[in-house]
Amino acid sequence: MLLPDLDYDPTESAVPWKKLYDDNHTITFSTPSGNVAYADERLVFKGFSLLSPLFMTKKSDLKKYQLMIEAMEGQSVLALDCIDPSMYDALLIPGGHAQGVKALLESDDAYRICRHFMSEDKPVAAVCHGVLLLARTTANDGTSVLHSRKTTSLTNTLEFPAWLLTAPWLGRYYRTYNKSVESEVRAAIGGKGTFLSGPLFPIRDSHTNTAPGFIVRDGNYLSARWPGDCNRFAQEFAKMLD
């Protein structure tokens, strides 16, 4: 699991982690610094004032996040530049939109790791801004490893309203880059790729009801849009590993 040193999304990391952990998979964490990584504080405990019910991480997912942090603190976290990707069977890339995620999204070592897994056709799962990391990873022919692929990611219909609702007091909190995630991913997949946005009005899935979650699978590659897809995303990735 690739994580930035801070500011990742607790749901997008902990929900799939818990499913894989419960299925007895061994999960190695890797960050740019090699230190334990903590999620976006606003999503964990600061909140969004009156908008907290809309944007805050659900309590059930926060419990999974705390378990994941305990697991991370109890093992060695590897720096990205120490990772030999040939030693691992699959790759998981959660997302997050606060500024700390840039350390991962702009990392040459992260690109190197992603390139290996995609070129070797190993299972790869990415959600939200995690898809952006893959979109920026170039294959040996110079195109993105997602070129001509079928994928989703954080969509404009999710990114822009969240930004506009919170901009009066949080500024560009919900805009990691000037370009939207969807626009970068669409450019990376090219004309032969297929970008799937999912339902216009997304509904959060849950551990007991994964049906509302939207995922896209293309061979070895699985993608999802936002935290509301992550229970279905986790279950599908577990099936791929099985």
Secondary structure, DSSP 4 states (H G I P E B T S, - for coil): -B--SB---HHHHHHHHHHHHHTT-----EESSSS--B--HIIIII--GGGHHHHSPPHHHHHHHHHHHHHHHTSPPEEGGG--GGG-S-EEE----SGGGHHHHT-HHHHHHHHHHHHTT--EEEETHHHHHHHT-B-TTSSBTTTT-EE--S-HHHHHHHHHHHHHHHTTTT-SSSS-HHHHHHHHH-TTSEE----SS-----SS--TT--EEEETTEEEE-SGGGHHHHHHHHHHHH-
